[in-house]
Amino acid sequence: MQTTTQNDGTTNKPTETNSTNSHTGRSSSMETVPVSVPVHKVSLPPPQTTAGKLKGKLKETFFPDDPFRCFNGKTQGQKWLLAVKYLFPILDWLPCYSFSLFKSDLVSGLTIASLAIPQGISYAKLASLPPIIGLYSSFVPPLVYSVLGSSKDLAVGPVSIASLIMGSMLKQVANPNTETLLFLQLAFTSTFFAGIVQASLGILRLGFIIDFLSKATLVGFMAGAAIIVSLQQLKSLLGIVHFTSQMSIVPVMTSVFHKTDEWSWQTILMGICFLVFLLLARHVSMRRPNLFWISAGAPLASVIISTLLVFLFKGQKHGISIIGSLSRGINPPSWDKLLFDSTFLSTTMKTGLVTGIISLTEGIAVGRTFASLKDYKVDGNKEMMAIGLMNIVGSCTSCYVTTGAFSRSAVNNNAGCKTALSNVIMSITVMITLLFLMPLFAYTPNVVLAAIIIVAVIGLIDIPTVYHIYKMDKVDFLVCVCAFLGVVFISVQDGLAIAVGISIFRILLQMTRPKIVVLGNIRGSDIYRNLHHYKEAQRIPGFLILSVEAPINFANTNYLTERIKRYIEEEQEATHKVTSLKYVLLDLSVVTTIDTSGLAFFMDLKKSMIKRELELIFVNPVGEVMEKLQRANDVHNFFDSDSLFLTVGEAVIALSSLIKISP
C-alpha cells in the first residue's frame, strides 16, 4: 500500500478496519477492509532564541501579572506618572476623594480605633513588651500603609500570632522582666529584619515563597496558636504571679495546677464576667452583622468599665493585677536601639524571618479576601513592599511587627470604609490617646486584657474548614493536624516547621512519583480515558496506552522506567492468550517540561522496547518537550516520523493495520 499526502498537510495512512463486536470488544473472523485515514502531523513550536526563551520564563516566574502592560502606548510623562502611582497607591484615590467618602472612612476609622487601642495594649503584653509599645505600633505603621498599601479594607496593627511568636522566640535569649532594655532592642531589631524580608520578597517578586504555607498548614497552625495564646492568658485570668515561660500545653497546665495557692477569686470573678460579656457581644455581632459595632466597641467598653471598678474599689489592693502608669507622648525614635551584635544576630534574624513570613501571609490573605468581596484588585507584591517598609519604619519608631489583622479588617469593612484613609483616622485617634489619655489606663486590670485576647483568637479556630479539609483531602488533613499538634505540644515555631516540612515532602513525593495511568477507548468514539476511572473504557488489543501526567525530569525517570516496565509485563501476562502486545503509546499531552535526564529516559526506553520486540510511540509532545525530542533525535536518531502522532485515536487507527489479530 502507498501513503499519500493531502494538500492540507495531513497524511493519509492506509489502515485496515476490523469488524468488531461492540459489546465484547473482540474481533470477528471477517476480513479487514483497507481505508485511508488522515493523520495530522506533530509540528515543532515556532523557533525562538535562547535569550527569548529565558526572557519568557523569567517573565512568567517573576511577573505573571505583567504589571508593566499599563505602560504600553504611553508617553514618557504618562509613564513616570504611572510609575509614581504604582509606588504610592494613595495618589490613585486621593485626587478624587470626596466628603461622602470621608464620612464613611471617619466612622470606620473611629470604630477600628476603639478596637485597636485595647488590642494593641493586650498584644504587646502577649509579646512580653511594655503595653505602650502596642499603642505605638497602632500609630505609625497605619500611616505608612495608607500611603503605600493597595487594600481599601486592611486595618493595620499588632496581631496575636506574630506577638506570640516574637515573645516566645526572644525569651530564649533574654528575660523581659529583668532585661527589659535588651528585650526591647531585640524586638525592634527582629521587626527590622521582618521588614527587610517582607520588602525583599516584594521587590524581588518572590511572593510565591509564601505559597509553601498551604491553607491546611495555616488552619492547623492558627488553631494551635489560638489554643496556646488562650492558655497563656490563664496566668492573668487566675491571678497567678509565678508562671512558666514555656509555650507548650504540658508546662502551661502543670504551672496552672501547681500554683493553685496563687489563684485569686477576685481576679477569676472579674475575668469570667468580662469574658462572658465579650463572648456575648461577639455572638450578637455574628448573628446580626448590622450590629458589628457591638463586638467592635465591647473591648474598649470592657477596659473603661473594669478600670473604673478597680479605681473605685481599690482592686489592686485585693489581688487584682493592673497595668500601672504609662508615659504620655508619641513614638520616640528607636533606630539607636537596633542591636546588630553577633551574640544575638542569629536570634533576631530567625525571629524576623518567622514573624515576617507569618504576618505577611496573614496580611495578604486578609487583603485579598476583602478585595474579592468588593471586586477590586490587591497586588500581592506591592502589599509585600508596603508591609515590609511599614515594619522597617516601625522598627525605627518604637514599634514591633504589625500587619493587617482579620478582626480589625472585618470591623473596618463592616463599618463601611471606602479607602485606606480609615487607617489614618485610626492613627490620629491613637495619637490623641497617646498624648492625652494614657494616665487613664493606669488602673486597667490585666485580667480584662487577657479576656480580650482570648475572645480575639477564638475566631482563629476554624472547625468547619478543618472538617472540609478532612472530607476533601486526607493528606492535607494530616498536615493540618501535624501543624496543630506541633504547636500545642512542642512549640509555635517547631509546629510550623513540621507542617511546612510535611507539605514540602508531599510536593517532592508528587515530583518523584508522578501519576501514570492506562488509557482505554470509550466505546463508539475516538476518546481515550483512564481505565480505572471510566468503566466503559476498553483496552485496545495489541496496544498499551499510557498517559504520563507530570513533567519528566531527573527526579522521576527511574520511577517511570520501573513503572512502565511493570505495566508492560502485566499487559503481556493478561493478553498473551488473545493477542501479543505490539505497541506502547506514551501520551505526553500533559508533560509540560523535560530535562536531559528525561531525554535519556526516552532513549533508554526505546532501546528496551526494541529488545522486547515492541515499538514505542509518542503522542502529542507539546512545546518544549517536542523541541527537545527533535534536538535529541537529530543527534541520536532514536525515533522516526512514524513514531509521532497528534492524538491517541489517530495513532491507534493508523497502527491497527499492522497488527494481525487472531480470530
Solvent accessible surface area in square Angstrom, and as a share of the most:
residue,aa,sasa,rsa
1,M,158,0.70
2,Q,155,0.69
3,T,71,0.42
4,T,72,0.42
5,T,105,0.61
6,Q,79,0.35
7,N,166,0.85
8,D,110,0.57
9,G,47,0.45
10,T,12,0.07
11,T,34,0.20
12,N,19,0.10
13,K,40,0.17
14,P,35,0.22
15,T,3,0.01
16,E,47,0.21
17,T,79,0.46
18,N,42,0.22
19,S,43,0.28
20,T,72,0.42
21,N,74,0.38
22,S,65,0.42
23,H,148,0.66
24,T,83,0.48
25,G,24,0.23
26,R,165,0.60
27,S,28,0.18
28,S,52,0.33
29,S,94,0.61
30,M,130,0.58
31,E,153,0.69
32,T,48,0.28
33,V,91,0.52
34,P,77,0.49
35,V,62,0.36
36,S,76,0.49
37,V,26,0.15
38,P,69,0.43
39,V,8,0.04
40,H,79,0.35
41,K,155,0.66
42,V,15,0.08
43,S,81,0.52
44,L,93,0.46
45,P,36,0.23
46,P,115,0.73
47,P,135,0.85
48,Q,105,0.47
49,T,97,0.57
50,T,113,0.65
51,A,75,0.58
52,G,21,0.20
53,K,51,0.22
54,L,104,0.52
55,K,146,0.62
56,G,32,0.30
57,K,119,0.50
58,L,85,0.42
59,K,86,0.36
60,E,117,0.53
61,T,67,0.39
62,F,58,0.24
63,F,62,0.26
64,P,92,0.58
65,D,41,0.21
66,D,41,0.21
67,P,21,0.13
68,F,118,0.49
69,R,129,0.47
70,C,62,0.37
71,F,39,0.16
72,N,110,0.56
73,G,87,0.83
74,K,88,0.37
75,T,87,0.50
76,Q,118,0.53
77,G,53,0.51
78,Q,87,0.39
79,K,72,0.31
80,W,166,0.58
81,L,98,0.49
82,L,50,0.25
83,A,33,0.25
84,V,60,0.34
85,K,58,0.25
86,Y,59,0.22
87,L,97,0.48
88,F,82,0.34
89,P,10,0.06
90,I,29,0.15
91,L,62,0.31
92,D,88,0.45
93,W,42,0.15
94,L,82,0.41
95,P,107,0.67
96,C,96,0.58
97,Y,50,0.19
98,S,50,0.32
99,F,146,0.61
100,S,68,0.44
101,L,52,0.26
102,F,68,0.28
103,K,106,0.45
104,S,30,0.19
105,D,0,0.00
106,L,64,0.32
107,V,83,0.48
108,S,0,0.00
109,G,0,0.00
110,L,90,0.45
111,T,21,0.12
112,I,0,0.00
113,A,1,0.01
114,S,20,0.13
115,L,9,0.04
116,A,0,0.00
117,I,10,0.05
118,P,0,0.00
119,Q,5,0.02
120,G,0,0.00
121,I,0,0.00
122,S,0,0.00
123,Y,9,0.03
124,A,0,0.00
125,K,76,0.32
126,L,17,0.08
127,A,0,0.00
128,S,27,0.18
129,L,7,0.03
130,P,44,0.27
131,P,19,0.12
132,I,18,0.09
133,I,6,0.03
134,G,0,0.00
135,L,0,0.00
136,Y,15,0.06
137,S,0,0.00
138,S,0,0.00
139,F,20,0.08
140,V,21,0.12
141,P,1,0.00
142,P,0,0.00
143,L,60,0.30
144,V,25,0.15
145,Y,0,0.00
146,S,3,0.02
147,V,54,0.31
148,L,25,0.12
149,G,3,0.03
150,S,25,0.16
151,S,2,0.01
152,K,87,0.37
153,D,0,0.00
154,L,1,0.00
155,A,0,0.00
156,V,0,0.00
157,G,1,0.01
158,P,0,0.00
159,V,5,0.03
160,S,9,0.06
161,I,2,0.01
162,A,0,0.00
163,S,0,0.00
164,L,0,0.00
165,I,0,0.00
166,M,0,0.00
167,G,0,0.00
168,S,11,0.07
169,M,4,0.02
170,L,0,0.00
171,K,57,0.24
172,Q,121,0.54
173,V,58,0.33
174,A,4,0.03
175,N,66,0.34
176,P,24,0.15
177,N,130,0.67
178,T,110,0.64
179,E,72,0.32
180,T,67,0.39
181,L,108,0.54
182,L,37,0.18
183,F,3,0.01
184,L,24,0.12
185,Q,37,0.16
186,L,0,0.00
187,A,0,0.00
188,F,1,0.01
189,T,0,0.00
190,S,0,0.00
191,T,0,0.00
192,F,43,0.18
193,F,31,0.13
194,A,0,0.00
195,G,0,0.00
196,I,71,0.36
197,V,34,0.20
198,Q,0,0.00
199,A,6,0.05
200,S,40,0.26
201,L,14,0.07
202,G,0,0.00
203,I,109,0.55
204,L,104,0.52
205,R,20,0.07
206,L,42,0.21
207,G,12,0.11
208,F,93,0.39
209,I,71,0.36
210,I,15,0.08
211,D,102,0.53
212,F,85,0.35
213,L,16,0.08
214,S,37,0.24
215,K,136,0.57
216,A,4,0.03
217,T,0,0.00
218,L,32,0.16
219,V,18,0.10
220,G,1,0.01
221,F,0,0.00
222,M,24,0.11
223,A,7,0.06
224,G,0,0.00
225,A,0,0.00
226,A,0,0.00
227,I,52,0.26
228,I,1,0.00
229,V,0,0.00
230,S,27,0.17
231,L,29,0.14
232,Q,25,0.11
233,Q,15,0.07
234,L,38,0.19
235,K,82,0.35
236,S,30,0.19
237,L,20,0.10
238,L,23,0.11
239,G,17,0.17
240,I,6,0.03
241,V,105,0.60
242,H,118,0.53
243,F,35,0.15
244,T,32,0.19
245,S,74,0.48
246,Q,107,0.48
247,M,16,0.07
248,S,11,0.07
249,I,43,0.22
250,V,92,0.53
251,P,31,0.19
252,V,0,0.00
253,M,58,0.26
254,T,58,0.33
255,S,13,0.08
256,V,5,0.03
257,F,122,0.51
258,H,135,0.60
259,K,67,0.28
260,T,72,0.42
261,D,124,0.64
262,E,39,0.17
263,W,92,0.32
264,S,16,0.10
265,W,173,0.61
266,Q,47,0.21
267,T,3,0.02
268,I,42,0.22
269,L,101,0.50
270,M,25,0.11
271,G,1,0.01
272,I,96,0.49
273,C,71,0.43
274,F,18,0.08
275,L,36,0.18
276,V,87,0.50
277,F,83,0.35
278,L,5,0.03
279,L,66,0.33
280,L,109,0.54
281,A,5,0.04
282,R,65,0.24
283,H,91,0.41
284,V,44,0.25
285,S,13,0.09
286,M,124,0.56
287,R,170,0.62
288,R,152,0.56
289,P,89,0.56
290,N,111,0.57
291,L,41,0.21
292,F,34,0.14
293,W,144,0.50
294,I,49,0.25
295,S,31,0.20
296,A,1,0.01
297,G,26,0.25
298,A,4,0.03
299,P,10,0.06
300,L,43,0.21
301,A,33,0.26
302,S,0,0.00
303,V,3,0.01
304,I,89,0.45
305,I,82,0.41
306,S,0,0.00
307,T,17,0.10
308,L,97,0.48
309,L,66,0.33
310,V,1,0.01
311,F,98,0.41
312,L,116,0.58
313,F,137,0.57
314,K,91,0.39
315,G,5,0.05
316,Q,60,0.27
317,K,154,0.65
318,H,102,0.46
319,G,48,0.46
320,I,14,0.07
321,S,63,0.41
322,I,46,0.23
323,I,28,0.14
324,G,22,0.22
325,S,104,0.67
326,L,22,0.11
327,S,75,0.48
328,R,150,0.55
329,G,22,0.21
330,I,83,0.42
331,N,20,0.10
332,P,62,0.39
333,P,72,0.45
334,S,0,0.00
335,W,160,0.56
336,D,107,0.56
337,K,57,0.24
338,L,30,0.15
339,L,38,0.19
340,F,101,0.42
341,D,65,0.34
342,S,99,0.64
343,T,101,0.59
344,F,39,0.16
345,L,56,0.28
346,S,82,0.53
347,T,19,0.11
348,T,0,0.00
349,M,94,0.42
350,K,111,0.47
351,T,0,0.00
352,G,0,0.00
353,L,89,0.44
354,V,28,0.16
355,T,0,0.00
356,G,0,0.00
357,I,28,0.14
358,I,1,0.01
359,S,0,0.00
360,L,0,0.00
361,T,12,0.07
362,E,22,0.10
363,G,0,0.00
364,I,4,0.02
365,A,49,0.38
366,V,7,0.04
367,G,1,0.01
368,R,121,0.44
369,T,60,0.35
370,F,9,0.04
371,A,4,0.03
372,S,84,0.54
373,L,124,0.62
374,K,80,0.34
375,D,132,0.68
376,Y,45,0.17
377,K,134,0.57
378,V,14,0.08
379,D,17,0.09
380,G,9,0.08
381,N,22,0.11
382,K,28,0.12
383,E,0,0.00
384,M,5,0.02
385,M,33,0.15
386,A,1,0.01
387,I,0,0.00
388,G,0,0.00
389,L,72,0.36
390,M,0,0.00
391,N,1,0.01
392,I,35,0.18
393,V,59,0.34
394,G,1,0.01
395,S,0,0.00
396,C,30,0.18
397,T,30,0.18
398,S,5,0.03
399,C,0,0.00
400,Y,1,0.00
401,V,0,0.00
402,T,0,0.00
403,T,0,0.00
404,G,0,0.00
405,A,6,0.04
406,F,103,0.43
407,S,41,0.26
408,R,0,0.00
409,S,0,0.00
410,A,24,0.18
411,V,14,0.08
412,N,0,0.00
413,N,32,0.16
414,N,72,0.37
415,A,13,0.10
416,G,27,0.26
417,C,0,0.00
418,K,93,0.40
419,T,8,0.05
420,A,3,0.03
421,L,32,0.16
422,S,0,0.00
423,N,0,0.00
424,V,30,0.17
425,I,16,0.08
426,M,0,0.00
427,S,0,0.00
428,I,74,0.38
429,T,31,0.18
430,V,0,0.00
431,M,57,0.25
432,I,80,0.40
433,T,4,0.02
434,L,0,0.00
435,L,63,0.31
436,F,128,0.53
437,L,71,0.36
438,M,0,0.00
439,P,67,0.42
440,L,119,0.59
441,F,19,0.08
442,A,18,0.14
443,Y,71,0.27
444,T,0,0.00
445,P,0,0.00
446,N,18,0.09
447,V,3,0.02
448,V,0,0.00
449,L,3,0.02
450,A,2,0.01
451,A,0,0.00
452,I,3,0.01
453,I,4,0.02
454,I,18,0.09
455,V,18,0.10
456,A,26,0.20
457,V,1,0.00
458,I,55,0.28
459,G,45,0.43
460,L,42,0.21
461,I,63,0.32
462,D,56,0.29
463,I,121,0.62
464,P,103,0.64
465,T,22,0.13
466,V,38,0.22
467,Y,134,0.51
468,H,101,0.45
469,I,15,0.07
470,Y,90,0.34
471,K,109,0.46
472,M,132,0.59
473,D,41,0.21
474,K,113,0.48
475,V,67,0.39
476,D,40,0.21
477,F,56,0.23
478,L,96,0.48
479,V,2,0.01
480,C,4,0.03
481,V,46,0.27
482,C,30,0.18
483,A,0,0.00
484,F,63,0.26
485,L,81,0.40
486,G,4,0.04
487,V,0,0.00
488,V,5,0.03
489,F,111,0.46
490,I,91,0.46
491,S,22,0.14
492,V,0,0.00
493,Q,34,0.15
494,D,62,0.32
495,G,0,0.00
496,L,17,0.09
497,A,63,0.49
498,I,66,0.34
499,A,0,0.00
500,V,30,0.17
501,G,37,0.35
502,I,42,0.22
503,S,12,0.08
504,I,65,0.33
505,F,127,0.53
506,R,61,0.22
507,I,73,0.37
508,L,90,0.45
509,L,87,0.43
510,Q,102,0.45
511,M,83,0.37
512,T,38,0.22
513,R,130,0.47
514,P,4,0.03
515,K,122,0.52
516,I,12,0.06
517,V,13,0.07
518,V,8,0.04
519,L,17,0.08
520,G,0,0.00
521,N,23,0.12
522,I,32,0.16
523,R,114,0.42
524,G,83,0.79
525,S,46,0.30
526,D,103,0.53
527,I,77,0.39
528,Y,22,0.08
529,R,111,0.40
530,N,29,0.15
531,L,26,0.13
532,H,142,0.63
533,H,126,0.56
534,Y,75,0.28
535,K,171,0.72
536,E,88,0.39
537,A,10,0.08
538,Q,48,0.21
539,R,119,0.44
540,I,34,0.17
541,P,44,0.28
542,G,4,0.04
543,F,6,0.03
544,L,3,0.01
545,I,3,0.02
546,L,0,0.00
547,S,10,0.06
548,V,0,0.00
549,E,75,0.34
550,A,16,0.12
551,P,56,0.35
552,I,0,0.00
553,N,30,0.15
554,F,151,0.63
555,A,29,0.23
556,N,2,0.01
557,T,16,0.09
558,N,123,0.63
559,Y,56,0.21
560,L,0,0.00
561,T,36,0.21
562,E,113,0.51
563,R,39,0.14
564,I,0,0.00
565,K,64,0.27
566,R,124,0.45
567,Y,27,0.10
568,I,0,0.00
569,E,78,0.35
570,E,82,0.37
571,E,10,0.04
572,Q,59,0.26
573,E,125,0.56
574,A,77,0.60
575,T,24,0.14
576,H,116,0.52
577,K,176,0.74
578,V,76,0.44
579,T,12,0.07
580,S,62,0.40
581,L,12,0.06
582,K,86,0.36
583,Y,13,0.05
584,V,0,0.00
585,L,0,0.00
586,L,0,0.00
587,D,19,0.10
588,L,0,0.00
589,S,46,0.29
590,V,78,0.45
591,V,0,0.00
592,T,82,0.48
593,T,59,0.34
594,I,4,0.02
595,D,40,0.21
596,T,109,0.63
597,S,39,0.25
598,G,0,0.00
599,L,21,0.11
600,A,43,0.34
601,F,8,0.04
602,F,0,0.00
603,M,33,0.15
604,D,85,0.44
605,L,4,0.02
606,K,27,0.11
607,K,123,0.52
608,S,22,0.14
609,M,0,0.00
610,I,110,0.56
611,K,171,0.73
612,R,75,0.27
613,E,153,0.69
614,L,12,0.06
615,E,62,0.28
616,L,0,0.00
617,I,0,0.00
618,F,0,0.00
619,V,1,0.01
620,N,37,0.19
621,P,5,0.03
622,V,49,0.28
623,G,38,0.36
624,E,45,0.20
625,V,0,0.00
626,M,4,0.02
627,E,38,0.17
628,K,57,0.24
629,L,0,0.00
630,Q,47,0.21
631,R,137,0.50
632,A,11,0.08
633,N,19,0.10
634,D,104,0.54
635,V,115,0.66
636,H,105,0.47
637,N,120,0.61
638,F,23,0.10
639,F,12,0.05
640,D,85,0.44
641,S,92,0.60
642,D,76,0.39
643,S,2,0.01
644,L,25,0.12
645,F,1,0.00
646,L,63,0.31
647,T,60,0.35
648,V,13,0.07
649,G,8,0.08
650,E,23,0.10
651,A,0,0.00
652,V,10,0.06
653,I,71,0.36
654,A,8,0.06
655,L,10,0.05
656,S,26,0.17
657,S,23,0.15
658,L,124,0.62
659,I,15,0.07
660,K,187,0.79
661,I,50,0.26
662,S,70,0.45
663,P,142,0.89
